[in-house]
Amino acid sequence: MDFGVYAQGTSTNSMSRIRVIGNHTIPSVGGFLSNHHIVSLKYGNACDVSNNKSGGRYVGSDNGASTKVPILIENTEATTISTNTIFGSRGAAISINEGWNCNIVNNVLYDTGQLGPSYSSIYAFNTQRCVFANNNGSQSSSEFAQKFLEEAGTSTNNGGANMAYGYTTKYTLASGSTSSFS
């Protein structure tokens, strides 16, 4: 299977109120994705990505917008990503590209970014006014991602408080960012 859920609008005709809830890609629960996302949403507004699970033999790639991360959100506004459980991803567990006013809350991320310590568990590119809160990240090896949350591009005005264990760096802000995390 290549995709769990894939939905795409356009820059002039975005999707609204798409809900992706309760999908599983854990081998004992329903197979695994061979090389893509459990959820990929592009050009969405007021979407909900909640209570999804991904783990085990997951094939991922680099951080960033075009990569094979479990949850990939692009060009979205007012979207909620919550209560998802992701373990064993090779790249970032959650990647957001061009997100505005999104809520990324209450997710559990374990042993993510297994391609190496230069990776992050949550990757945010060109995001603004997003809340990253009450997410719980844990790494059991220094060979996995060592940044819990990484901002890039023109990301700014984001914030939140999270729990991160086993990382050398909890947050990396984009150049010029006014984001505030604790």
C-alpha positions in Angstrom: 0.0 0.0 0.0 1.4 3.4 -0.9 -0.9 5.8 0.8 -3.2 5.7 3.8 -5.3 8.8 3.1 -4.4 11.3 0.3 -6.5 14.4 -0.4 -5.6 17.4 -2.4 -7.4 20.6 -3.3 -5.9 23.5 -5.3 -4.6 26.9 -4.4 -7.9 28.4 -5.8 -10.3 25.6 -4.6 -9.2 24.2 -1.2 -10.8 21.3 0.7 -12.7 22.1 3.9 -13.4 20.1 7.0 -11.7 16.9 5.9 -11.5 14.5 8.8 -8.9 11.7 8.9 -9.4 9.8 12.1 -8.4 6.3 13.3 -6.2 5.0 10.6 -3.5 2.4 11.5 -0.4 1.2 9.7 1.0 -0.9 12.4 1.7 -4.4 11.0 -0.3 -6.2 13.7 -3.2 -3.8 13.3 -3.5 -3.6 9.5 -0.4 -3.6 7.5 2.2 -1.0 6.8 2.8 1.7 4.1 5.6 0.6 1.8 6.9 4.1 0.9 4.5 7.0 1.5 2.3 8.7 4.1 -0.4 7.5 6.4 -2.0 11.0 5.8 -1.2 13.5 3.1 -3.4 16.7 2.9 -2.7 19.5 0.5 -4.7 22.8 0.3 -7.0 22.2 3.2 -8.9 24.4 5.5 -10.3 23.4 9.0 -9.2 19.7 8.6 -8.8 17.2 11.4 -6.1 14.6 11.5 -6.6 12.7 14.7 -6.1 9.3 16.4 -4.0 7.8 13.6 -1.2 5.3 14.3 1.9 4.5 12.3 4.8 2.4 13.2 7.1 -0.5 12.6 8.9 -1.2 9.3 8.0 2.3 8.0 10.0 3.5 5.0 10.6 7.2 5.1 13.0 9.8 3.7 14.3 13.2 4.5 12.4 16.0 6.4 10.6 18.5 4.3 7.6 19.0 2.1 8.0 16.3 -0.5 9.2 13.5 1.7 7.7 10.3 2.9 6.8 11.1 6.4 3.8 9.5 8.2 1.8 12.8 8.4 2.4 15.4 5.7 0.3 18.6 5.7 0.8 21.2 3.0 -0.8 24.6 2.3 -3.3 24.2 5.1 -5.1 26.6 7.4 -6.8 26.0 10.7 -6.0 22.3 10.6 -5.7 20.2 13.8 -3.2 17.3 14.1 -3.9 15.6 17.4 -3.7 12.4 19.4 -1.7 10.6 16.8 0.9 7.9 17.8 3.9 7.5 15.5 6.9 5.3 16.2 9.9 4.1 14.2 9.6 6.6 11.3 12.7 7.1 9.3 12.3 10.8 8.7 10.2 13.3 10.6 7.0 12.0 12.1 5.0 15.1 11.2 5.9 17.6 8.5 4.0 20.8 7.9 4.7 22.9 4.8 3.0 26.3 4.5 0.7 26.0 7.5 -1.3 28.8 9.1 -3.2 28.8 12.4 -2.8 25.1 12.8 -2.9 23.1 16.1 -0.4 20.3 16.5 -1.3 18.9 19.9 -1.3 15.8 22.1 0.7 13.6 19.7 3.0 10.8 20.8 6.3 10.4 18.8 8.7 7.6 19.7 12.0 6.7 18.1 11.4 8.9 15.0 13.9 10.2 12.5 15.8 7.0 12.4 17.9 8.1 9.4 20.1 10.0 11.8 20.7 12.6 14.5 20.5 15.6 12.1 16.7 14.9 11.6 13.8 16.2 13.6 10.6 14.6 14.9 8.4 17.5 13.9 9.4 19.6 10.9 7.7 23.0 10.2 8.5 24.8 7.0 7.0 28.3 6.4 4.5 28.0 9.2 2.8 30.9 11.0 0.7 31.2 14.1 0.7 27.5 14.8 0.4 25.9 18.2 2.6 23.0 19.0 1.5 21.9 22.4 1.4 18.9 24.7 3.2 16.6 22.2 5.3 13.9 23.8 8.5 12.9 22.0 10.9 10.2 23.2 14.1 8.8 21.7 15.8 5.6 22.9 19.0 6.1 20.8 21.3 9.0 20.0 21.3 7.6 16.4 17.8 8.9 15.9 16.5 12.5 15.4 18.1 14.8 17.9 15.8 17.8 17.3 12.3 17.5 18.6 10.8 20.4 16.6 12.6 22.2 13.8 11.3 25.4 12.1 12.7 26.3 8.7 12.1 28.8 5.9 10.0 31.8 7.0 8.3 30.1 10.0 7.4 32.6 12.7 4.9 33.4 15.5 4.5 29.7 16.5 4.5 28.5 20.0 3.7 25.9 22.7 5.0 23.7 25.4 5.9 20.1 24.8 7.7 17.2 26.5 10.8 15.8 24.7 13.1 13.2 26.2 16.4 11.8 24.7 16.9 14.7 22.3 20.0 17.0 22.3 18.0 19.9 21.1 14.3 20.5 21.9 13.6 23.4 19.4 15.4 24.9 16.5 13.9 28.2 15.2 14.0 29.5 11.7 16.2 32.4 11.0 14.4 35.6 12.1 11.6 33.7 13.8 9.7 35.2 16.7 8.3 31.9 17.8 8.3 31.0 21.5 8.5 27.5 22.8 9.0 26.0 26.3 
